[in-house]
Amino acid sequence: MRVLSGIQPSGKLHLGNYFGAMQQHITLAAEHECFYFIANYHALTTIQDAAQLIQLTRDVALDYLALGLDTSRAALFRQNDVPEVTELAWILSTVTGKGLLERAHSYKDKIAKGLQPTMGLFTYPLLMAADILIYQADRVPVGRDQVQHIEMTQDMAGYFNQTYRQEVLVRPEPLLSEAPVVPGLDGQKMSKSYGNTIELFEEPRVTQKRIMSIKTDSTPVEAPKNPNSCNAFAILKLLANSAETQQWTDRYRQGGMGYGEVKKRITELFEERFEPARLRRQQLAKHPDQVEKLLHEGAERARAVAHATMQKVRMACGLIRV
């Protein structure tokens, strides 16, 4: 099974990214043929500083490699290293109605948050569909809130195949993730746009300060507490094993425990989980040529597949002679 996913380099990756996607990506690579691209074309809708985009793109590569992504099994590459994807996006635009794009939830949500309604933002689903279809992906890991993106891609594959009366583009299916929604420091979904994140590879003292700032209620130490409504507990149970989670659940309900204890334990568990990867990342950062080599090799593998797909697409359209 071929799996495809993109990671947008729009900021430092955080605990929500890890549990929401990265952990699953690394696991899938042990079992399937995986293509993971760093979506720097997509990032242009929000990041328009060249040096910043270069650095954030490199950071994503370092993060995945440090966390253990096996690049002998998964192709990790920059989106723009396969420029054919923009050609396919244009071709898809010629068979896709404007109404489909107008129904995109993500476009409406981003405009509601104050982003400028550029054509890049509006046509984002076309490029996203091209990203998936050019690699003939069977499955795309997504959360339930992202299923519409895959449905739109399915529609576009159908539009193309019907228009040119050939089954050229493979219909992808969503690989639904059961990953939890990770709460941020303020209780909202952890997100760079909310400024409520716990970054994966920040310095330990900064991470500890962030964790100690997790918003909790004012229930007295001696009083029983409800773990199911506690923001700190929701983060702790992501890091602790089931036995320890049950112990904390009992302590919450019994009372006599302060939230500071929970936050201290979150800090310890976070370090246990991510300190080895942080040290690996520091070493990788000292060897940028090695990282670049891995990205180049990933792009070569991806571009070979993309080239084969585009040959079929161009022949179907009449852009090259049979």
N, C-alpha and C positions, 0 to 999 in steps of 0.2 A: 504494500500500500504506500502510495506517495502522499506525504504530508507537507503542506505549505503554510508558513505564517510569516508575518512581518512585524518588526519592532520599530516603532517610530522614535528617533533620537531627539525627543523634544525636551529632555531634561534628565537629571540624574535618576537612575533606576532605584526603586524603593521596595519596601516589603510587600506592598500591594502588587507590584509588577511580578515579584518572585512567586508569591502564592497564586496569583491570578493567571500567570502564563509561563514564566521562565522554568519553573519546576517541572511543569508538564512537558514543555518543549524538550528538556534534557532527557526526561524519561522516554518520550516517544522516539528519540533518536537511537535508543538502544534496541528498538524493535522494528523500525520502519525506515524507508528512504525519506529523508527530510530535507527540505529546502527552507532556510531561514534567512530572510533578507532584512537589512537595516534600511528602513524606509526613508531615505534622505530626500527623495523627490516629494513625498507627502509632507515632510517636515517644513518644506518651503512655504506652506500656507501660514505658518506661525513664526518661523525663525528665518530672518533675512539678514543675518550677520554671518559672513563667510567663515571667519575664524571660529566662531561659536559652533556652527554646524559641523565643521571638520572635527572639533574637539569632542562634541557630543556623539558623533558617529563612532569615533575611536573608542569612546567610553563604553558604548554598548558592546562593541566587540570584546573589549577587555573584560567586561562584566560576565558575558556568557562563557568566555574561555576560562576565567577564574572559577566559575561555578561548576565547571567540569563538562561542558559540551564537547562531545567527541566529534571532531571535524573530519575524522576518517569515515564517519557514518552520516554526518549531517553537513550539507554545504552551507556555510555562513558567508554572506557576501553583501556588498553595498548594492542597493537598488539601482543606482545610476551606472554601475558597471555592466548592466545588461540593458543598453539603451533601446533594444527592440521593444521593450515593454511600452514605451511611449508611442511607438508606431502602432502597436496593437490597440492601445487606448483610443487613438484617432479612428482606427477602422471600426471599433465597437461604437464610437459616437455616431457613425453614419448609419447604423441600424437600430439605434436606441432612441426611443421617444423622450422628449423633454419631461413629460409627465412622470416618468419613472424616477428621474432625478429629483423632481420637486417633492416626491413623497418620502425622501430620505430623512429618517429621524435625526441622524447625526448632524445634517446640515441645519435643520431647524433648531436643534439644541445649541449648536455653536453660535448661531446668529443671536439666539436668546441670551447667550452669555456675553454678547458684545463684540464678537469677532466680525471683522469687515467681510461683507458678502462678496468675496472675489469669485471669479470664474473658476479658479483653482479649487476653492472650497466647494463650489456647486458641482463641479465635474469630478470631484474626489472619487465617487463610486466607479466611474469609468476606469480610472487608473487602478483602483483596487481590484476590479474585475480582471483587468489585463494582467495584474500581478499573479493572480490565481490561475487564469486560463492558459497563460503562456507556458507554464510548467506542467500542464495537464495533471493538476493535482486532484487526487481522489477525495481527500479529506482536508478540512481547514479547522483547526481547533479554535473555538470561540466560546464566549459566555452567552447565556440566553439573550442578553441585551444586544448582541451583535449578529444575531441570526439573520436580520434583514439584509445585512451586507451580502451574505451568501445567497439569499433568495434573489437579490438583484443580479448577482453574478450568474446564477442559473438562468435567469430571464435573458441576460445578454448573450449567453452561449446559445440559447435557443433561438434568439433573433438572428444571430449570424448563421447558424446551421440551416434555419428555415429559408433565409434570404438566398443563400447560395446552394441550397438543396444538397448539402453534404454534411456528414457528421464529422466535422473537423475538430471542434472544441469539446472537450470532455466536461460533462456536467459534474461540478463538485458537490460534495455533501458536507454539512457542518459536523464537526466532531465536538459534541457538546461537552464542556468542561463542568465538573461539579465543584470547581474551586470556589472557596468561600469569598464573599465580599469582605475585603479587609478594611476595618475602620481606621480612620486617621486619628490624629491626636485630639481632634475636636469632636469625634463621633460620626462625622460625615464619612462617606467613602474616601479612602486614602487616594489622593490625587495631587499631582504637581500643581494643578490650577488652583487648588484650595490652600496650598502651602502648609499641608498638615501631614507631611510624610516622614517616615523613618528611612533614610537612605541606607542602602546596603553596605556601602564601603566608605562611609564617613569615619573620621577619627573617633576612637572609642569614647573619649570624653564628651564629644559633641553628641554622639548617639545617646549616651547616658542622660545628658541634659534634655534631649528631645523626649526620651521615654519618661523621664520624671515629670514632664509637662503634660502628660496625657490627662485629658479632662475627666474628672470623676465627680460624684455628687458629695454632699456634705454629711452623709450618714456618720454618726460618731463611731469611734473605734469599737466600743463595747457592743454596739447594736448588730443584729443579724443583717446581712446584705444579700441582694438578689444578684447572683452571678450572671443571669441571663440578660440583665439590663445594664451591665457594667462594661464600659468601653475597654478598660484595662484587662478585664478577664477575657474579652473577645480576642485580644491580641495574644495574651498568654497561652490560650488553648491552641493557638496555631503553632506555637513553638514547643510546648510541653507534650510528653507522651500521655497516653490515656490514663495511666495509673496516677500520675502526678496531677493531671487535670481533675480527676475525681477527688483527690485530697484537697485541692484548693476549693472545689465546689463545696465540700463539707465544711471547710473553715469559713467560707463566706456565710453559710447558713447558720453556723453556730455563733458567730460574732466573736469579738475579742481580737480582731485583725484589722490593721490599717491598710489603706490603699498603697502607702509607701512600701510596704513589704512586697506587695504584688509587683509594683514597678521595679523594685530592686531585682526580683526574680526574673522579670522579663529581660532586664539588662544582661543578667548572667546567661540566660538561655540564648539570647541573641548572639552574644560573644561565642558561646559554644558552637552555634550553628555557622556563623559567618567569619570568625577569625581566620580559620585556615584558608578560606577563599580570598580574604582580604590580603593575606600575606602572599598568596600566589599572584594576585593581581599586581601587587607592588613589584614583583619580580618580572612579570610580563611587560609592565610599563617601561622597564629598563631596556627592553628589546623590541622596539617598534618595527624593525625590519622583519622580525619573526611573525608578528601579528599581521603585518601587511602581506606577507607571503601566504598565510592561511586564508586571508580574505581574497587574494588573487586566485588561489587554487579553487576556492568555493565559487568564485565568479566564473571561472572557466567551465566548471561542471554545469553550473546553471545556464550559462550562455549556450552550451552545446544543445541542451534541451530546448531552450527558447528559439534557437536558430532552426531546429527541425520543425517546431510548431509553426514558425513564421513562413517557412517554405510552403507548407500546406495552406496557410491562410492566404498568402499572396497568389498562389495558383488558383485557389477558389475564387478570388476576387478578380483575377485577370491582370494582376500587377506584374506577373512574370509569365513567360510562355511555358507551356507544358513540354 
